[in-house]
């Protein structure tokens, strides 16, 4: 959630590892190396793939986490970037604490002269939820950081990461927090897009996550690669120019009105034909026509 900025990036999911000396290694599966640690270490086993070094309490857990992270890295890079990422020059060091504790994740990296290094990731919670929700969330942070090689806008980084969590986890989040978007004050999108730090207040932080997740979900109906291109253009040329270029809305205020109306309609899935913008698709969808809502701002 919080980040050390601008030198180091730090991400956490919504919801010190003490490494021992390596004393043995053997091949575990294809491309995976298992490394035993000294007895007494809090994380007694490590598994290593092309891009991840995972420390966990048991060898099977470490291997499973490493392989799953590698698979998600490949899948997410193709889905969001349309290409495979090259292997990192420095592997991401992952610490896993599989327990019944509340699910939480943490990813840090350092931006150095246009490159990303010193990857660190911590995963805590029940193993099944780590595998299906936490790993894709945290790995997408690394995929986007690898692509942009600079700070990713807060709302987009977290909104995208929340969108790849397990569907039932997303449903759970909406049931717990979603109504707040309509019944409580929220930031205007022009302010949200410009944020370069997380809110300090816990209540405001939850609202930030939900708003970022909702806006991202809305924009993702036009495609993941378009979303990444939109972020690139917004950072380079300003959000007011990027909004009409990539989504067809006249400006951010019209986008905000459309998003608010979509929320009021309980977030229906909109089909977008080839060559259509998101704005055009909404205008041709009877259940969420934008007639009468242009320029309304944030709504209730």
C-alpha positions as CSV (number, residue, x, y, z in Angstrom):
1,X,0.0,0.0,0.0
2,X,2.6,2.5,1.0
3,X,5.7,3.1,-1.2
4,X,9.1,4.6,-0.7
5,X,9.3,7.0,-3.6
6,X,10.7,7.8,-6.1
7,X,13.8,5.7,-5.6
8,X,12.0,2.5,-4.4
9,X,8.5,1.3,-5.1
10,X,6.4,-0.5,-2.5
11,X,3.1,-2.2,-3.1
12,X,0.7,-4.1,-0.9
13,X,-2.5,-6.0,-1.5
14,X,-5.7,-4.7,0.2
15,X,-6.9,-7.3,2.2
16,X,12.4,-9.7,7.4
17,X,13.0,-12.7,6.4
18,X,16.2,-14.1,7.9
19,X,17.8,-16.2,5.2
20,X,20.2,-18.9,6.2
21,X,23.3,-20.0,4.3
22,X,22.9,-22.3,1.4
23,X,24.2,-25.8,2.2
24,X,22.9,-28.0,-0.6
25,X,21.1,-27.8,-3.9
26,X,19.5,-30.2,-6.3
27,X,17.3,-29.9,-9.4
28,X,13.6,-29.9,-8.5
29,X,11.4,-30.2,-11.7
30,X,12.1,-28.3,-14.9
31,X,14.1,-25.1,-14.4
32,X,13.5,-25.2,-10.6
33,X,16.3,-25.4,-8.1
34,X,15.7,-26.4,-4.5
35,X,18.1,-25.0,-1.9
36,X,18.1,-26.2,1.7
37,X,18.9,-23.7,4.5
38,X,20.5,-24.2,7.8
39,X,18.3,-25.8,10.5
40,X,16.6,-23.2,12.7
41,X,15.9,-20.8,9.9
42,X,12.4,-19.3,10.0
43,X,12.1,-20.3,6.3
44,X,13.9,-23.6,6.0
45,X,13.5,-24.3,2.3
46,X,14.0,-22.3,-0.9
47,X,12.9,-23.0,-4.5
48,X,14.4,-21.1,-7.5
49,X,13.1,-20.5,-11.0
50,X,14.2,-18.2,-13.8
51,X,12.8,-15.1,-12.1
52,X,11.9,-16.0,-8.5
53,X,13.7,-17.3,-5.4
54,X,11.1,-18.4,-2.9
55,X,11.7,-19.1,0.8
56,X,9.0,-21.0,2.7
57,X,8.7,-23.4,5.6
58,X,8.7,-26.5,3.4
59,X,10.2,-27.5,0.1
60,X,6.9,-28.4,-1.6
61,X,5.4,-25.0,-0.6
62,X,8.4,-23.1,-1.9
63,X,8.4,-25.0,-5.2
64,X,4.7,-24.5,-5.7
65,X,4.9,-20.8,-5.0
66,X,7.8,-20.4,-7.3
67,X,6.2,-22.3,-10.2
68,X,2.9,-20.5,-9.7
69,X,4.6,-17.1,-9.7
70,X,6.5,-17.9,-12.9
71,X,3.3,-19.1,-14.6
72,X,1.5,-15.9,-13.6
73,X,4.3,-13.7,-14.8
74,X,4.1,-15.3,-18.2
75,X,0.3,-15.2,-18.4
76,X,-0.1,-11.6,-17.2
77,X,2.7,-10.2,-19.4
78,X,1.0,-11.7,-22.5
79,X,-2.5,-10.5,-21.4
80,X,-1.5,-7.0,-20.4
81,X,1.5,-6.2,-22.5
82,X,0.9,-8.5,-25.5
83,X,4.4,-9.9,-25.2
84,X,6.6,-12.0,-23.0
85,X,8.9,-10.3,-20.6
86,X,12.6,-11.0,-20.7
87,X,14.0,-12.7,-17.6
88,X,15.0,-10.2,-14.9
89,X,18.7,-9.7,-14.4
90,X,18.0,-9.9,-10.6
91,X,15.5,-12.5,-9.4
92,X,12.6,-11.5,-7.2
93,X,13.2,-12.7,-3.6
94,X,9.9,-14.0,-2.2
95,X,9.2,-14.8,1.5
96,X,6.1,-16.9,2.1
97,X,4.4,-17.3,5.5
98,X,1.5,-19.8,4.8
99,X,-0.8,-19.6,7.8
100,X,-4.4,-18.9,8.8
101,X,-3.6,-15.3,9.3
102,X,-5.2,-12.5,7.4
103,X,-4.2,-12.4,3.7
104,X,-1.6,-9.8,3.0
105,X,1.1,-9.1,0.4
106,X,4.0,-6.8,-0.1
107,X,6.2,-6.0,-3.1
108,X,9.1,-3.7,-3.3
109,X,11.5,-2.7,-6.0
110,X,14.0,0.0,-6.8
111,X,14.1,2.2,-9.9
112,X,17.7,2.8,-11.0
113,X,18.4,4.8,-14.2
114,X,15.4,3.5,-16.1
115,X,15.7,-0.1,-14.9
116,X,14.0,-2.0,-12.1
117,X,16.0,-4.0,-9.6
118,X,16.0,-5.4,-6.0
119,X,12.7,-7.2,-6.2
120,X,11.3,-8.2,-2.9
121,X,7.9,-9.9,-2.2
122,X,6.3,-11.1,1.0
123,X,3.2,-13.3,0.9
124,X,1.2,-14.1,4.1
125,X,-2.0,-16.1,4.6
126,X,-3.7,-19.4,3.8
127,X,-1.8,-21.2,1.1
128,X,-4.8,-21.7,-1.2
129,X,-5.6,-17.9,-1.1
130,X,-2.0,-17.0,-1.7
131,X,-2.0,-19.2,-4.8
132,X,-5.2,-18.0,-6.4
133,X,-5.3,-14.3,-5.3
134,X,-2.2,-13.0,-3.7
135,X,0.4,-14.2,-6.3
136,X,-1.4,-12.8,-9.4
137,X,-2.0,-9.5,-7.5
138,X,1.6,-9.0,-6.5
139,X,3.1,-10.4,-9.7
140,X,1.0,-8.0,-11.8
141,X,2.7,-5.2,-9.9
142,X,6.1,-6.5,-11.1
143,X,4.9,-6.9,-14.7
144,X,3.6,-3.3,-14.9
145,X,6.8,-2.0,-13.2
146,X,8.9,-4.0,-15.7
147,X,7.0,-2.4,-18.6
148,X,6.9,1.2,-17.4
149,X,10.3,1.2,-15.7
150,X,9.0,4.2,-13.7
151,X,6.4,5.0,-11.2
152,X,3.0,3.5,-12.1
153,X,0.0,5.7,-11.1
154,X,-1.3,4.5,-7.7
155,X,-4.9,4.1,-8.7
156,X,-4.1,2.1,-11.9
157,X,-1.4,-0.1,-10.2
158,X,-3.7,-1.2,-7.4
159,X,-6.9,-1.2,-9.6
160,X,-5.2,-3.5,-12.1
161,X,-3.8,-5.8,-9.4
162,X,-7.2,-6.2,-7.7
163,X,-8.7,-7.1,-11.1
164,X,-6.7,-10.3,-11.4
165,X,-7.5,-11.6,-8.0
166,X,-9.8,-14.7,-7.8
167,X,-13.4,-13.7,-8.8
168,X,-14.8,-14.7,-5.4
169,X,-12.3,-12.5,-3.7
170,X,-13.3,-9.6,-5.9
171,X,-17.0,-10.3,-5.1
172,X,-16.2,-10.4,-1.4
173,X,-14.5,-7.0,-1.7
174,X,-17.4,-5.4,-3.5
175,X,-19.9,-6.7,-1.0
176,X,-17.9,-5.3,1.9
177,X,-16.8,-2.0,0.4
178,X,-18.6,-1.3,-2.9
179,X,-21.6,0.6,-1.6
180,X,-19.3,3.2,-0.1
181,X,-18.5,4.5,-3.6
182,X,-22.1,5.7,-4.0
183,X,-23.1,6.7,-0.5
184,X,-19.9,8.5,0.7
185,X,-17.8,11.3,-0.8
186,X,-15.0,10.2,-3.2
187,X,-12.3,12.0,-5.1
188,X,-12.9,13.4,-8.5
189,X,-11.1,11.4,-11.2
190,X,-8.9,14.3,-12.1
191,X,-7.6,14.2,-8.5
192,X,-7.4,10.4,-8.4
193,X,-5.4,10.2,-11.6
194,X,-2.9,12.8,-10.3
195,X,-2.2,11.1,-6.9
196,X,1.4,10.1,-6.3
197,X,1.0,8.8,-2.8
198,X,-1.3,6.6,-0.8
199,X,-3.7,8.2,1.7
200,X,-2.5,7.9,5.3
201,X,-5.9,7.6,6.9
202,X,-7.1,3.9,6.9
203,X,-10.7,4.9,5.9
204,X,-9.5,7.0,3.0
205,X,-7.1,4.2,2.0
206,X,-10.0,1.7,1.7
207,X,-12.0,4.3,-0.3
208,X,-9.0,4.8,-2.6
209,X,-8.6,1.1,-3.3
210,X,-12.3,0.7,-4.1
211,X,-12.4,3.8,-6.3
212,X,-9.3,2.7,-8.2
213,X,-10.6,-0.8,-8.6
214,X,-13.9,0.4,-9.8
215,X,-12.5,2.9,-12.4
216,X,-10.1,0.3,-13.6
217,X,-12.8,-2.3,-14.0
218,X,-14.8,0.2,-16.0
219,X,-12.0,1.0,-18.3
220,X,-10.9,-2.6,-18.7
221,X,-14.1,-3.4,-20.6
222,X,-12.2,-1.8,-23.5
223,X,-9.3,-4.1,-23.1
224,X,-6.1,-4.6,-21.0
225,X,-3.6,-3.5,-23.6
226,X,-5.6,-0.3,-24.2
227,X,-5.6,0.4,-20.5
228,X,-1.8,0.1,-20.4
229,X,-1.5,2.4,-23.5
230,X,-3.9,4.8,-21.8
231,X,-1.6,4.9,-18.7
232,X,1.4,5.5,-20.9
233,X,-0.3,8.4,-22.7
234,X,-1.8,9.9,-19.6
235,X,1.6,10.0,-17.9
236,X,3.3,11.4,-21.0
237,X,0.7,13.9,-22.3
238,X,-1.8,14.4,-19.5
239,X,-5.0,12.7,-18.6
240,X,-7.3,15.2,-20.3
241,X,-5.8,14.4,-23.7
242,X,-5.6,10.6,-23.1
243,X,-9.3,10.2,-22.1
244,X,-10.8,11.1,-25.4
245,X,-8.0,9.5,-27.4
246,X,-8.4,6.0,-25.8
247,X,-12.0,5.9,-24.5
248,X,-13.9,8.5,-26.6
249,X,-15.2,10.7,-23.7
250,X,-14.9,14.4,-24.2
251,X,-13.0,15.0,-21.0
252,X,-12.4,13.5,-17.6
253,X,-15.7,15.0,-16.2
254,X,-17.7,13.1,-18.9
255,X,-15.8,9.9,-18.1
256,X,-16.6,10.5,-14.5
257,X,-20.3,10.9,-15.2
258,X,-20.3,7.7,-17.3
259,X,-18.5,5.7,-14.6
260,X,-20.9,7.0,-11.9
261,X,-23.9,6.0,-14.0
262,X,-22.4,2.6,-14.6
263,X,-22.0,2.1,-10.8
264,X,-25.6,3.1,-10.3
265,X,-26.6,0.4,-12.9
266,X,-24.7,-2.2,-10.7
267,X,-21.7,-2.4,-13.1
268,X,-23.1,-4.2,-16.1
269,X,-20.7,-5.8,-18.6
270,X,-20.7,-3.8,-21.8
271,X,-19.9,-5.4,-25.1
272,X,-17.6,-3.3,-27.3
273,X,-17.6,-3.9,-31.0
274,X,-14.5,-3.7,-33.1
275,X,-13.6,-0.1,-33.8
276,X,-15.9,1.2,-31.1
277,X,-14.8,3.3,-28.2
278,X,-16.0,2.7,-24.7
279,X,-18.1,5.9,-24.9
280,X,-19.8,4.7,-28.1
281,X,-20.5,1.3,-26.7
282,X,-22.2,2.9,-23.7
283,X,-24.3,5.2,-25.9
284,X,-25.6,2.2,-27.8
285,X,-26.4,0.1,-24.7
286,X,-29.9,0.7,-23.6
287,X,-29.4,-0.2,-20.0
288,X,-26.7,2.3,-19.5
289,X,-27.3,5.1,-22.0
290,X,-25.3,8.2,-21.3
291,X,-28.1,10.5,-22.5
292,X,-28.8,12.9,-19.7
293,X,-25.7,12.1,-17.6
294,X,-23.0,14.0,-19.5
295,X,-21.3,16.5,-17.3
296,X,-23.0,15.4,-14.1
297,X,-19.7,15.0,-12.3
298,X,-19.4,12.5,-9.4
299,X,-23.1,12.0,-8.7
300,X,-24.3,11.2,-5.2
